[in-house]
Structure formats: C-alpha cells, structure tokens
C-alpha cells in the first residue's frame, strides 16, 4: 500500500508533467558527477531541467 508521502510525490510529478510538451527518460548510471553537472548547466540555458527520481 502506498504511503502518503509517495502519493504526494506522484501527484507532484503528475502536475509538473501535465504542462510540458516533451519529457525524456534517461539512464544516468555511468555518467560522472562532472558530466551530470555539465548536462544540467546546458539544460538550464534552454529553460529545461534534469531530475533524478527514485523508482520505488
């Protein structure tokens, strides 16, 4: 049975994704911290973001 925290997290994610035109799912394992930092910087320049979510 899902906890209240998990339910809220899913609802928050659904709300964030509701208004987007594109969402991309990636596998981040294998990237260095520096590579992830560089990717996030590049994404910010085009008003995009990179989030890591736990698959629970």
Secondary structure by P-SEA (a helix, b strand, c coil): cccaaaaaaaaaaaaaaccccbbbbbbcccccaaaaaaaaaaaaaaccbbbbbbcc
